[in-house]
C-alpha cells in the first residue's frame, strides 16, 4: 500500500521527526494488533504506547508528548507528529489518490438515456444504463456511475458523484461536491397513512414535496431520504450520513450533522447543527434535537433534546441518569437474589421443622 517508502520519507511527508532508524522500508499500514514487519502503525495515547513492545510493526506514527516505553531505536522507528490520527488520515488520502482508478470519460455513455429537455454539462460523465429525466440538470464535473436514475426536474450541483444504483426521484436537489454511495434513494414517498373509514386498512397520504441536499454531503450505501408531504426534506451542508440510515418525510437535518449506521428519524423532526446520532438511534416524529447534542447508540428520543446534551437509553435521558439507572438495576437484581435465597431457606425450614439459615 505504501510502495516501499522509508521511515524518513514518511516523516518528511508529515512534517514528523524520526526516533530510531530512518532507512526502514515500509509497505503497508495496519493497527497495532495486526501489524507485521514492514508495517507502519499508529500510537495516539499511553494505552496504545504500552502495546508497542509486543507489536511486530517496523514503525509507528506517534502523537507528540506520548512516551513509548521499550522502544528499540536500533531496530525500529517512531515517527513523532502533531496528531497521529490526523497524520494517518493524511497518509490514507495520499495513497488512496494514487490507487484511485482513472475517472470515467466525459460525456454520455451510448447505453445511457438522456431525455429531451435534460441538461448535462459537457464535463460531466454519464455511465452505462443511466437515465436522466426531462428537465433535469447535471452540473460540471459530475460523475454518474452505472444504473443511476435522475428523475424529472432534478438538480445536481458541480462535481457531485453518484455511485451505481442511486435513484433521485423527481425534483430532488443535490448540492455541489456531494457523494452518494451505491443504492441510495432520495425523494421516495414519505411513510404516511390514516386509518381507513371502514376501520380496515389504511389510506395513503400523498407526499407532494421534495428533498433538498446541501453542499459537501456524503450519504452511505442503502440510505434513504424521503420527500416531504409539502415543502422540502432538507439535509444541510457538510452533513455525513452512514449506510442504511432512514430520514423521514419533512425532516430537517442541520449542517455538519453525523448520522451513524441504521439511525431512523421520524417525520417532521429537526436535527440541529453538528448533532451526532450514534448507531441505531431512533428519533420519534416531531422531535427537536438541539445543536451539538449527542444521542447514544440504540437510544430512543421521544421528547426534545436540548442543545449540547448527551443522552442515552430508551427513553433517551442524560447519560449520567441512564448509567445510574443501570447501576441501580444491578444492585436491585442482587438484592432480589438474596431475598429469594432467604425465602427459599425459610420455606425449607417450615417444611422440615428445621431452623432457617439466615446466611444462605
DAJO-V218266 format. One record per pair of residues at least 12 apart in sequence whose C-alpha atoms are under 6 Angstrom apart, sorted by the first residue. I is the first residue (numbers start at 1). GAP is how many residues later the second one is. Records with the same first field share a line. If there is no record, write none. Layout:
I=GAP / GAP
//
This chain:
1=26 / 27
2=25 / 26
3=24
4=21 / 22 / 23
5=20 / 21
6=17 / 18 / 19 / 20
7=15 / 17
8=14
16=63 / 64 / 65
17=62 / 63
18=60 / 61
19=58 / 59
20=53 / 54 / 56 / 57
21=55 / 56
26=12 / 13
29=12
32=23
35=21 / 22
36=20 / 21
37=19 / 20 / 21
38=20
39=18 / 19
40=19 / 20
41=19
42=18 / 19 / 20
43=18 / 19
44=18 / 19 / 40
49=19
53=17
58=18
59=17 / 18 / 19
60=18 / 19
61=18 / 19 / 23
62=17 / 18 / 22
63=17 / 18 / 19 / 20 / 21
64=16 / 17 / 18
106=17 / 18 / 19
107=17 / 18
108=18
109=17 / 18 / 19
111=17 / 18
112=16 / 17 / 18
113=18
114=17 / 18
115=18 / 19
116=18
117=17 / 18
118=16 / 17 / 18 / 19
119=18
120=17 / 18
121=18 / 19
123=17 / 18
124=16 / 17 / 18 / 19
125=18
126=18
127=17 / 18 / 19
128=18
129=17 / 18
130=16 / 17 / 18 / 19
131=18
132=18
133=17 / 18 / 19
134=18
135=17 / 18
136=16 / 17 / 18 / 19
137=18
138=18
139=17 / 18 / 19
140=18
141=17 / 18
142=16 / 17 / 18 / 19
143=18
144=18
145=18 / 19
146=18
147=17 / 18
148=16 / 17 / 18 / 19
149=18
150=18
151=17 / 18 / 19
152=18
153=17 / 18
154=16 / 17 / 18 / 19
155=18
156=18
157=17 / 18 / 19
158=18
159=17 / 18
160=16 / 17 / 18 / 19
161=18
162=18
163=18 / 19
164=18
165=17 / 18
166=16 / 17 / 18
167=18
168=18
169=18
172=38 / 39
173=39
174=39
175=38 / 39 / 40
176=39
177=39
178=38 / 39 / 40
179=39
180=38 / 39
181=39 / 40
182=39
183=38 / 39
184=37 / 38 / 39 / 40
185=39
186=38 / 39
187=23 / 24 / 39 / 40
188=38 / 39
189=18 / 37 / 38
190=36 / 37 / 59
192=13
193=12
207=21 / 22
208=21 / 22
209=18 / 19 / 20 / 21 / 22 / 23
210=17 / 18 / 22
211=16 / 21 / 22 / 23
212=22
213=21 / 22
214=22 / 23
215=22
216=21 / 22
217=21 / 22 / 23
218=22
219=22
220=21 / 22 / 23
221=22
222=21 / 22
223=20 / 21 / 22
224=22
225=22
226=22 / 23
227=22
228=21 / 22
233=17 / 18 / 19
234=18 / 19
235=18
236=17 / 18 / 19
237=18
238=17 / 18
239=16 / 17 / 18
240=18
241=18
242=17 / 18 / 19
243=18
244=17 / 18
245=16 / 17 / 18
246=18
247=18
248=17 / 18 / 19
249=18
250=17 / 18
251=16 / 17 / 18 / 19
252=18
253=18
254=17 / 18 / 19
255=18
256=18
257=16 / 17 / 18 / 19
258=18
259=18
260=18 / 19
261=18
262=17 / 18
263=16 / 17 / 18 / 19
264=18
265=17 / 18
266=17 / 18 / 19
267=18
268=18
269=16 / 17 / 18 / 19
270=18
271=18
272=17 / 18 / 19
273=18
274=17 / 18
275=16 / 17 / 18 / 19
276=18
277=18
278=17 / 18 / 19
279=18
280=17 / 18
281=16 / 17 / 18 / 19
282=18
283=18
284=18
287=16 / 17
288=16
289=15 / 16
290=15 / 16 / 17
291=16
292=15 / 16
293=14 / 15 / 16 / 17
294=16
295=16 / 17
296=16
299=13 / 14 / 15 / 17
300=14 / 15 / 16
301=15
//
